[in-house]
Amino acid sequence: MSVDVGTRLRFVRERQNLSQRELARLTGVTNSTISLIEANRMNPSIGALKRILDGIPIGLAEFFAIEPDAPSRFFYGVDELTEIGKGAISYRQVGESLFGRSLQILSETYAPGADTGRVPLMHDGEEGAVVISGRLEVTVDGERRVLGPGDAYYFESHKPHRFRCIGTEPCHVVSACTPPSF
């Protein structure tokens, strides 16, 4: 089975509202090379493709997981959420793949004492959530708050942030971020 790299590249580039010229500037790959790839007149090496995808940004795995003819799906049962992180913090994503999506929705469960780490997270976009149960300490740009059931947060994700479960019971949060970045 051959993979239509050109059509996929055009799709992810246009989804980010980037012209071929803008993507070339971001990645250091020539505009003509991007044009040839999108026209399926050139097959890039994995290294060159990764460099181009870093400018979008999208990982190689997600890029090759694209199923252009996949039927639309609107509903997901609790057992159909995709686990994308397991351990002291469980991240269960709505939908199998976020290709072509602008929003990522997660059902997060933090074990007592679970923490996203001492180094704050930072990335492009926005994120928000509602605490369903338990208590979650949220630190954003140096400001710290403990949130309980029904409390919420919403901030620009480029601000340093981290999360920690407070207390003896697990904390459950339903969150969303745009663009998908987890």
Contacts in CASP RR format, 6 or more apart in sequence:
PFRMAT RR
TARGET T0000
AUTHOR 0000-0000-0000
METHOD contacts of the structure
MODEL  1
MSVDVGTRLRFVRERQNLSQRELARLTGVTNSTISLIEANRMNPSIGALK
RILDGIPIGLAEFFAIEPDAPSRFFYGVDELTEIGKGAISYRQVGESLFG
RSLQILSETYAPGADTGRVPLMHDGEEGAVVISGRLEVTVDGERRVLGPG
DAYYFESHKPHRFRCIGTEPCHVVSACTPPSF
3 64 0 8 1.000
4 40 0 8 1.000
4 68 0 8 1.000
5 37 0 8 1.000
5 40 0 8 1.000
5 43 0 8 1.000
5 44 0 8 1.000
5 49 0 8 1.000
6 37 0 8 1.000
6 38 0 8 1.000
6 39 0 8 1.000
6 40 0 8 1.000
7 38 0 8 1.000
7 40 0 8 1.000
7 68 0 8 1.000
8 63 0 8 1.000
8 66 0 8 1.000
8 68 0 8 1.000
9 34 0 8 1.000
9 37 0 8 1.000
9 38 0 8 1.000
9 49 0 8 1.000
9 52 0 8 1.000
10 38 0 8 1.000
11 66 0 8 1.000
11 68 0 8 1.000
11 100 0 8 1.000
12 53 0 8 1.000
12 56 0 8 1.000
12 58 0 8 1.000
12 63 0 8 1.000
12 99 0 8 1.000
12 100 0 8 1.000
13 20 0 8 1.000
13 23 0 8 1.000
13 34 0 8 1.000
13 38 0 8 1.000
13 56 0 8 1.000
15 100 0 8 1.000
15 102 0 8 1.000
16 56 0 8 1.000
18 26 0 8 1.000
18 56 0 8 1.000
20 31 0 8 1.000
20 34 0 8 1.000
20 35 0 8 1.000
20 38 0 8 1.000
21 31 0 8 1.000
23 29 0 8 1.000
23 34 0 8 1.000
23 52 0 8 1.000
23 55 0 8 1.000
23 56 0 8 1.000
24 30 0 8 1.000
24 31 0 8 1.000
24 33 0 8 1.000
24 34 0 8 1.000
26 55 0 8 1.000
27 51 0 8 1.000
27 52 0 8 1.000
27 54 0 8 1.000
27 55 0 8 1.000
28 51 0 8 1.000
29 48 0 8 1.000
29 51 0 8 1.000
29 52 0 8 1.000
33 42 0 8 1.000
33 44 0 8 1.000
33 48 0 8 1.000
34 52 0 8 1.000
36 42 0 8 1.000
37 43 0 8 1.000
37 44 0 8 1.000
37 49 0 8 1.000
37 52 0 8 1.000
44 52 0 8 1.000
46 60 0 8 1.000
49 60 0 8 1.000
49 63 0 8 1.000
50 59 0 8 1.000
50 60 0 8 1.000
53 59 0 8 1.000
53 60 0 8 1.000
53 63 0 8 1.000
58 99 0 8 1.000
62 97 0 8 1.000
62 98 0 8 1.000
62 99 0 8 1.000
63 99 0 8 1.000
65 97 0 8 1.000
65 99 0 8 1.000
66 97 0 8 1.000
66 99 0 8 1.000
67 97 0 8 1.000
67 99 0 8 1.000
73 95 0 8 1.000
76 94 0 8 1.000
76 95 0 8 1.000
80 95 0 8 1.000
81 92 0 8 1.000
81 93 0 8 1.000
81 94 0 8 1.000
81 95 0 8 1.000
81 107 0 8 1.000
82 92 0 8 1.000
82 93 0 8 1.000
82 95 0 8 1.000
82 96 0 8 1.000
83 90 0 8 1.000
83 91 0 8 1.000
83 92 0 8 1.000
83 93 0 8 1.000
84 91 0 8 1.000
84 92 0 8 1.000
84 93 0 8 1.000
84 106 0 8 1.000
84 182 0 8 1.000
85 91 0 8 1.000
87 111 0 8 1.000
88 110 0 8 1.000
88 111 0 8 1.000
88 113 0 8 1.000
88 114 0 8 1.000
88 115 0 8 1.000
89 108 0 8 1.000
89 109 0 8 1.000
89 110 0 8 1.000
89 111 0 8 1.000
89 114 0 8 1.000
89 116 0 8 1.000
90 108 0 8 1.000
90 109 0 8 1.000
91 106 0 8 1.000
91 107 0 8 1.000
91 108 0 8 1.000
91 182 0 8 1.000
92 106 0 8 1.000
92 107 0 8 1.000
92 108 0 8 1.000
92 109 0 8 1.000
93 104 0 8 1.000
93 105 0 8 1.000
93 106 0 8 1.000
93 182 0 8 1.000
94 105 0 8 1.000
94 106 0 8 1.000
94 107 0 8 1.000
98 104 0 8 1.000
98 180 0 8 1.000
101 180 0 8 1.000
102 178 0 8 1.000
102 179 0 8 1.000
102 180 0 8 1.000
103 176 0 8 1.000
103 177 0 8 1.000
103 178 0 8 1.000
103 179 0 8 1.000
103 180 0 8 1.000
104 176 0 8 1.000
104 177 0 8 1.000
104 178 0 8 1.000
104 179 0 8 1.000
104 180 0 8 1.000
104 181 0 8 1.000
104 182 0 8 1.000
105 174 0 8 1.000
105 175 0 8 1.000
105 176 0 8 1.000
106 173 0 8 1.000
106 174 0 8 1.000
106 175 0 8 1.000
106 176 0 8 1.000
106 177 0 8 1.000
106 182 0 8 1.000
107 172 0 8 1.000
107 173 0 8 1.000
107 174 0 8 1.000
108 129 0 8 1.000
108 172 0 8 1.000
108 173 0 8 1.000
108 174 0 8 1.000
108 175 0 8 1.000
109 170 0 8 1.000
109 171 0 8 1.000
109 172 0 8 1.000
109 173 0 8 1.000
110 136 0 8 1.000
110 163 0 8 1.000
110 164 0 8 1.000
110 165 0 8 1.000
110 170 0 8 1.000
110 171 0 8 1.000
110 172 0 8 1.000
110 173 0 8 1.000
111 165 0 8 1.000
111 170 0 8 1.000
112 165 0 8 1.000
112 167 0 8 1.000
112 168 0 8 1.000
112 169 0 8 1.000
112 170 0 8 1.000
113 164 0 8 1.000
113 165 0 8 1.000
113 166 0 8 1.000
113 167 0 8 1.000
114 164 0 8 1.000
114 165 0 8 1.000
114 171 0 8 1.000
115 162 0 8 1.000
115 163 0 8 1.000
115 164 0 8 1.000
115 165 0 8 1.000
116 162 0 8 1.000
116 163 0 8 1.000
116 164 0 8 1.000
117 162 0 8 1.000
118 162 0 8 1.000
120 139 0 8 1.000
120 160 0 8 1.000
120 161 0 8 1.000
120 162 0 8 1.000
121 157 0 8 1.000
121 160 0 8 1.000
121 161 0 8 1.000
121 162 0 8 1.000
122 157 0 8 1.000
122 158 0 8 1.000
122 159 0 8 1.000
122 160 0 8 1.000
122 161 0 8 1.000
123 157 0 8 1.000
123 158 0 8 1.000
123 181 0 8 1.000
124 157 0 8 1.000
124 158 0 8 1.000
124 179 0 8 1.000
124 181 0 8 1.000
125 156 0 8 1.000
125 157 0 8 1.000
125 158 0 8 1.000
125 177 0 8 1.000
125 178 0 8 1.000
125 179 0 8 1.000
125 181 0 8 1.000
126 154 0 8 1.000
126 155 0 8 1.000
126 156 0 8 1.000
126 157 0 8 1.000
126 177 0 8 1.000
126 178 0 8 1.000
127 153 0 8 1.000
127 154 0 8 1.000
127 155 0 8 1.000
127 157 0 8 1.000
127 175 0 8 1.000
127 176 0 8 1.000
127 177 0 8 1.000
127 178 0 8 1.000
128 152 0 8 1.000
128 153 0 8 1.000
128 154 0 8 1.000
128 155 0 8 1.000
128 175 0 8 1.000
128 176 0 8 1.000
128 177 0 8 1.000
129 152 0 8 1.000
129 153 0 8 1.000
129 154 0 8 1.000
129 173 0 8 1.000
129 174 0 8 1.000
129 175 0 8 1.000
129 176 0 8 1.000
130 150 0 8 1.000
130 151 0 8 1.000
130 152 0 8 1.000
130 173 0 8 1.000
130 174 0 8 1.000
131 147 0 8 1.000
131 148 0 8 1.000
131 149 0 8 1.000
131 150 0 8 1.000
131 151 0 8 1.000
131 152 0 8 1.000
131 171 0 8 1.000
131 172 0 8 1.000
131 173 0 8 1.000
132 149 0 8 1.000
132 150 0 8 1.000
132 172 0 8 1.000
132 173 0 8 1.000
132 174 0 8 1.000
133 149 0 8 1.000
133 169 0 8 1.000
133 170 0 8 1.000
133 171 0 8 1.000
133 172 0 8 1.000
134 148 0 8 1.000
134 149 0 8 1.000
134 165 0 8 1.000
134 167 0 8 1.000
134 169 0 8 1.000
134 170 0 8 1.000
134 171 0 8 1.000
134 172 0 8 1.000
135 146 0 8 1.000
135 147 0 8 1.000
135 148 0 8 1.000
135 165 0 8 1.000
135 166 0 8 1.000
135 167 0 8 1.000
135 169 0 8 1.000
135 171 0 8 1.000
136 146 0 8 1.000
136 147 0 8 1.000
136 148 0 8 1.000
136 163 0 8 1.000
136 164 0 8 1.000
136 165 0 8 1.000
136 166 0 8 1.000
136 171 0 8 1.000
136 173 0 8 1.000
137 144 0 8 1.000
137 145 0 8 1.000
137 146 0 8 1.000
137 147 0 8 1.000
137 163 0 8 1.000
137 164 0 8 1.000
137 165 0 8 1.000
137 166 0 8 1.000
138 144 0 8 1.000
138 145 0 8 1.000
138 146 0 8 1.000
138 147 0 8 1.000
138 153 0 8 1.000
138 161 0 8 1.000
138 162 0 8 1.000
138 163 0 8 1.000
139 145 0 8 1.000
139 160 0 8 1.000
139 161 0 8 1.000
139 162 0 8 1.000
139 163 0 8 1.000
140 153 0 8 1.000
140 155 0 8 1.000
140 159 0 8 1.000
140 160 0 8 1.000
140 161 0 8 1.000
141 155 0 8 1.000
141 159 0 8 1.000
141 160 0 8 1.000
141 161 0 8 1.000
142 160 0 8 1.000
145 153 0 8 1.000
146 166 0 8 1.000
147 153 0 8 1.000
155 161 0 8 1.000
157 177 0 8 1.000
157 181 0 8 1.000
165 171 0 8 1.000
END
